[in-house]
Amino acid sequence: MLVVTIEVHPAGIRALRRTVGALRIGNVSDLASISDYRVFAMQSANPLTGEAAGAAEFMVLGHDRRQQVWPLLRRACEEAMKADWVEF
């Protein structure tokens, strides 16, 4: 499983950091060369955009595992943008 945590460090100050999003990406294809992944995403509320905190679960299908991690992360982010989010 890949776990990605997205943090904001205001003015670069680690002590002020806060988590604004997270992804958990798990292979559901027994590590096949071309794999499917279940993704769970969470985001915190964003007062600048008015978006509520929420979560979404979705799939990344048919990913070639012989690539670097970045194409999988890109695909997960693309699917997150299209997902049906449930507000907290």
C-alpha positions in Angstrom: 0.0 0.0 0.0 1.2 3.5 -0.8 0.3 6.3 1.6 0.6 9.9 0.5 0.1 12.7 3.0 -0.2 16.3 1.8 0.8 19.0 4.3 0.9 22.8 4.2 3.8 24.4 6.1 2.8 28.1 6.4 5.9 30.3 5.7 7.9 27.0 5.7 7.5 26.6 9.5 7.1 22.9 10.3 5.6 23.6 13.7 2.6 25.2 11.9 2.1 22.4 9.5 -1.4 20.9 8.9 -2.5 18.0 6.8 -4.8 19.1 3.9 -5.1 15.7 2.1 -4.2 12.0 2.1 -4.3 9.1 -0.3 -4.1 5.4 0.5 -3.5 3.3 -2.7 -3.7 -0.4 -2.5 -3.1 -3.0 -5.2 -6.1 -5.4 -5.6 -4.6 -7.5 -8.4 -2.1 -9.8 -6.6 0.7 -7.5 -7.9 0.0 -8.4 -11.5 2.1 -6.6 -14.1 -1.0 -4.7 -15.1 -2.8 -4.0 -11.9 -5.9 -2.4 -10.5 -5.8 -0.2 -7.4 -8.4 0.8 -4.8 -7.8 4.4 -3.6 -9.2 6.1 -0.5 -8.7 9.8 -0.4 -9.4 12.4 2.3 -9.3 16.2 2.3 -9.6 18.7 5.1 -12.0 21.7 4.8 -10.7 24.6 2.8 -11.9 28.0 4.0 -10.5 29.7 0.9 -12.6 27.7 -1.5 -15.5 26.9 0.8 -15.0 23.2 0.3 -16.0 20.9 3.2 -13.8 18.1 4.6 -14.6 14.9 2.8 -13.6 11.5 1.6 -13.8 9.5 -1.6 -13.1 5.9 -2.6 -12.4 5.0 -6.2 -10.3 2.8 -8.5 -7.3 3.2 -10.8 -7.7 0.4 -13.4 -5.1 -1.2 -15.7 -1.9 0.4 -14.4 1.4 -0.9 -15.6 3.4 -1.6 -12.4 6.7 -1.5 -14.2 6.7 2.3 -14.1 7.9 4.7 -11.5 5.5 5.6 -8.7 4.7 9.0 -10.3 2.4 7.8 -13.1 0.3 5.9 -10.5 0.1 8.9 -8.3 -0.9 11.1 -11.3 -3.7 8.7 -12.2 -4.9 8.5 -8.6 -5.0 12.3 -8.5 -6.9 12.5 -11.8 -9.4 10.0 -10.5 -9.7 12.0 -7.2 -10.7 15.0 -9.2 -13.6 13.1 -10.8 -14.7 11.1 -7.7 -17.9 11.5 -5.8 -16.8 13.0 -2.5 -18.8 12.5 0.7 -18.6 15.5 3.0 -17.9 15.0 6.7 
